[in-house]
Amino acid sequence: MDKSQNAGYQAGQAKGQAQEKGNQMMDKASNAAQSCKETMQETGEQAKAKAQGAADGVKNATGMNN
């Protein structure tokens, strides 16, 4: 292998490694976004349940539940 072939091979290797690193970073970002989405959905459901409980408490206290 002459110098130009070796340089081309090394450039190809570097490009492949950079692409793989980029893919890994994108996977991590995607996983973080999915985790955040799930946490927000969970938080929203908990807030909704608390609000419903508070509304039911007011209805019971005011006799509107009968």
N, C-alpha and C positions, 0 to 999 in steps of 0.2 A: 504494500500500500504506500503510495507516495504522499508527500506532504499535503497536497490539495485534497486528496481523497480522505486522509486522516482528519483534516480540518472540517471537511464536510460531514464526516461521521460524527465528530465531536459536536458540531453545531446541531445536527439532528438529535443527538442524545440530549443536549441542553434544552432543545425545543420540547422534546417529549417530557422531560422532567418538569419543565415550567407548566406545560399543559396539565400534567397530573397534579401538580401543586395547586393550580387554579381550580381543578375539579374538586379537590379535597376541600378547598376553602368554600366553594359554592355549596358543597354538601353540608358543611358545618353551618353556614349561614341559613340554609334551608331548614336544617334540623332546629336551629335556634328560633327561627320564625314559627315553625310548627308548634314548638313547645310554648312559645309566647301566646299563640292563638288559643291553644288548649287551656292555658292558665287563665286567659281573659274570659273564655267561655265559662269556665268553672266559677270564676269570680262573679260573673254576671248572673249565673244560676243561683249562687248563694245570695246575692243581693235581692234577686227576685223573690226567693223563698222568704227572706227576712221581711221584705215589704208586704208580702201576702200575709205573713203572720201578724204583722202590725195592723194591717187592715182588718183582719179577722178579730183581733183584740179590740179594736175600736167598735166594730159591729156588735160584739158581745157586750161591751161596756155600755153601749147606747141602746141596746135592745133591738137593734136592726136585724139581728140574725134570726129572729123568730118569724 
